[in-house]
Amino acid sequence: MLRSLRPITHRRLFRRAGNRRCLTGARPSGPAWDHLSVPLTPAPLDRSPYLLAARGERPSHTPVWFMRQAGRALPEYRKVREGITMLESCMRPDLVVEITLQPVRRYGVDAAIFFSDIVAPLQFAGYDIEIKPGIGPVAADPIRDAAGIAAVRPVTAADVPYTTEAIQQLVSELGGTPLIGFAGAPFTVASYLVEGGPSKDFAKTKAMMHGNPDLWHALADRLADVAIAYLTVQVEAGASAIQLFDSWAGGLSPRDYERFVLPHSAKVFEALKPYGVPRVHFGVNTGELLGLMSAAGADVVGVDWRVPLDEAARRVGPKPLQGNLDPALLFAGWEAIEPEIDRILEEGKSAPGHIFNLGHGVPPDADPDVLQRIAKYVQTRSA
Ligand SMILES: Cc1c2[nH]c(c1CCC(=O)O)Cc1[nH]c(c(CCC(=O)O)c1C)Cc1[nH]c(c(CCC(=O)O)c1C)Cc1[nH]c(c(C)c1CCC(=O)O)C2
């Protein structure tokens, strides 16, 4: 037991120094460190390609992972999920560990992402929302008023012992491969709660923003607290980076984003800042919002396939970027995929760091062999 916890303690001590140089291997000094009995050799994790790229340093190769890499595209995932709901699986550390590790084993990616969902922390805290297969999150009682907001509660570590347990075990098993923690951003989560389910136009959400801004800001502020609480649990348990998914923010004008969304996402990034872990911000169709999403406080900005990375670099400024192969290309054959990867690797050089990814999540019908080939190609081609 103690043995398996040792690396976590070690990493926490490094992080608590709140000093970037600590993360890159410099030994912290001062009385606070004199009592340490753990070795101060930097863990290889801190020099992993993903974390180096996320800090704008030079990795040995361009790191690659895939958003939604765990999931239905993998037969081994479908097998372990048989007869078990998404929520149940998120509450079982053995399943969370297994499902998180599956794509790392299969694809050899440079990072793992904690298996959960953007609405999981709401469910853990007793909010009635279900993930319907083939549809997505569906809220039993869509939020229309202040009483609705009162039903949304941030989790505490005491609510989610299974999350802490799963992450501690993952960090220990992953060794030098970083674990990315994540949460849904206030707007994207609010869209499910206000619409009641997935939406194309976010009409009710936008009506609330403009028609009852006080109510909207109260809801978004509460959802910022939900994200902060869940991310804090993950980082304290040992996650090396966090990604805030504002997948549907691209449905907003820059004006609305700045007024109704940015302050709440900024609150999330600000709250996580003291941990010193890279903070990634991602959304789909966010070409017009890239500068604002960066300004919200992200260290790394995720880009979908619509904006080339060299243009994204101009819009974001000098920050590492993540992206951006069109997931549709997964079905186009290797002859089409290879030149696209080459182009993206080239354009990615415009940013101080590049983490290769798809422009959005892995589709459930993707061929795992294609993803494996992409990971390998990116790693060898960029070395
Ligand atoms: C918008 C969003 C959701 N969930 C998430 C987002 C943001 C990322 C994105 O834009 O894709 C985030 C998410 N959801 C899940 C992960 C797991 C980690 C990983 O990336 O591998 C992550 C990072 C598991 C999941 N979350 C969900 C699944 C599929 C359901 C299942 O396997 O039972 C998985 C593996 C369910 C879910 N949950 C959500 C949707 C739209 C769906 C799909 C519904 C369906 O098509 O069945 C909401």
The ligand as an ORCA input file, in Angstrom:
! r2SCAN-3c Opt
* xyz 0 1
  C     -19.755     17.093    -24.722
  C     -19.102     16.042    -23.860
  C     -19.760     14.990    -23.173
  N     -18.776     14.271    -22.500
  C     -17.547     14.800    -22.762
  C     -17.729     15.949    -23.576
  C     -16.626     16.858    -24.008
  C     -15.807     16.261    -25.084
  C     -16.454     16.264    -26.439
  O     -16.832     17.343    -26.916
  O     -16.559     15.187    -27.029
  C     -16.244     14.403    -22.227
  C     -15.938     12.978    -22.087
  N     -16.803     11.908    -22.007
  C     -16.092     10.768    -21.846
  C     -14.714     11.095    -21.763
  C     -13.709     10.016    -21.444
  C     -12.335     10.138    -21.577
  C     -11.789     10.040    -22.995
  O     -11.704     11.080    -23.665
  O     -11.394      8.950    -23.417
  C     -14.610     12.478    -21.951
  C     -13.364     13.355    -21.979
  C     -16.628      9.393    -21.729
  C     -17.910      9.100    -22.407
  N     -19.060      9.830    -22.335
  C     -20.034      9.220    -23.052
  C     -19.516      8.039    -23.628
  C     -20.284      7.069    -24.513
  C     -21.295      6.314    -23.754
  C     -20.896      4.926    -23.439
  O     -19.834      4.421    -23.840
  O     -21.700      4.275    -22.730
  C     -18.179      7.943    -23.211
  C     -17.199      6.841    -23.508
  C     -21.421      9.716    -23.188
  C     -21.539     11.101    -23.644
  N     -21.315     12.211    -22.869
  C     -21.464     13.349    -23.634
  C     -21.805     12.935    -24.943
  C     -22.092     13.865    -26.097
  C     -21.837     11.534    -24.949
  C     -22.067     10.622    -26.137
  C     -23.413      9.992    -26.171
  C     -23.371      8.797    -27.106
  O     -23.000      8.965    -28.271
  O     -23.701      7.708    -26.636
  C     -21.216     14.704    -23.131
*
